[in-house]
Amino acid sequence: MIHLFPRLIVILCLLNLVSTGMLRAADERPNILWISSEDHGPQMGCYGDTYATTPNVDRLAERGLLFKHVWSCAPVCAPARTTIISGMYGPSMGAEHMRSQVPMPANTKMFPQFLRETGYYCTNNSKEDYNLNKPAGVWDESSGKAHYKNRKTDQPFFAVFNATVSHESQLRKRPHKAIHDPAKVTVPSYHPDTPQIRQDWAQYYDTVTEADAIAANTSRNLKKQAWLRTRLFFTGAITAAVCHAANDGLRILACMCRWWFTSPRNGSTWRPRNMHRELRRIAR
């Protein structure tokens, strides 16, 4: 496990390889599975948080790369999503305000459009919530039913699955079945140590555990697709952490795992590949 630059740099490297034609054949292009989990930061076991219960993402981090210094451009989701989808800071487009819905700048594209132009099948399941007016042709599918399985045979895919169970609104959900004990919460110095605050933090950790399970189910479903050749598995929170004061409102998590899988007919099995060597090759 090593700690590298934020994951957006890696995605840009992949986009550069694809867009410049360096990866020409379909078999040479990695499939990209992107699991996003809303409104939580690095409150996971793989980041050293002993209060967290996140065994699935912890295992991914052990097998791949864990990014320790990843920051969102905003402490709330839509401006952060706007930057990710466009590759530009919200204020540079007048899109930093929630629901501003400004036009995309002239002669620019949302990044899935570049992938689609090179033959990728791009799906989003399902939240968009950009502060930009989405141009035509961004996704092949963007809905609660969007899935990479609908692509053509041997077509590489970029697939986003967005989990909302950890969205900040879930802190107010009642009734709630508790997993974490509020009495064992470490309350940040900027919050008052009250029973209500402890309840909120414990429930937040509960939602992170749910998000961890969703990541496991999504990757497990990928493994069940025996006809896939999957080279890159990517998971992390792409939106900002819960709107906290201080840096907790901006620090997010990211981990990446690269896998190789071919049909069981060939006797192949899922196994982690050398992400370190792969990223060095991409970065050249």
Secondary structure as GFF3:
##gff-version 3
##sequence-region A 1 284
A	DSSP	alpha_helix	7	19	.	.	.	ID=ss1
A	DSSP	three_ten_helix	26	28	.	.	.	ID=ss2
A	DSSP	beta_strand	32	37	.	.	.	ID=ss3
A	DSSP	three_ten_helix	45	47	.	.	.	ID=ss4
A	DSSP	alpha_helix	55	63	.	.	.	ID=ss5
A	DSSP	beta_strand	65	71	.	.	.	ID=ss6
A	DSSP	alpha_helix	77	86	.	.	.	ID=ss7
A	DSSP	three_ten_helix	90	92	.	.	.	ID=ss8
A	DSSP	alpha_helix	111	117	.	.	.	ID=ss9
A	DSSP	beta_strand	121	125	.	.	.	ID=ss10
A	DSSP	beta_strand	141	142	.	.	.	ID=ss11
A	DSSP	three_ten_helix	148	150	.	.	.	ID=ss12
A	DSSP	beta_strand	157	163	.	.	.	ID=ss13
A	DSSP	three_ten_helix	168	172	.	.	.	ID=ss14
A	DSSP	three_ten_helix	182	184	.	.	.	ID=ss15
A	DSSP	alpha_helix	195	224	.	.	.	ID=ss16
A	DSSP	beta_strand	232	236	.	.	.	ID=ss17
A	DSSP	three_ten_helix	246	249	.	.	.	ID=ss18
A	DSSP	beta_strand	251	257	.	.	.	ID=ss19
A	DSSP	beta_strand	259	260	.	.	.	ID=ss20
A	DSSP	three_ten_helix	264	266	.	.	.	ID=ss21
A	DSSP	beta_strand	271	272	.	.	.	ID=ss22
A	DSSP	alpha_helix	275	283	.	.	.	ID=ss23
###
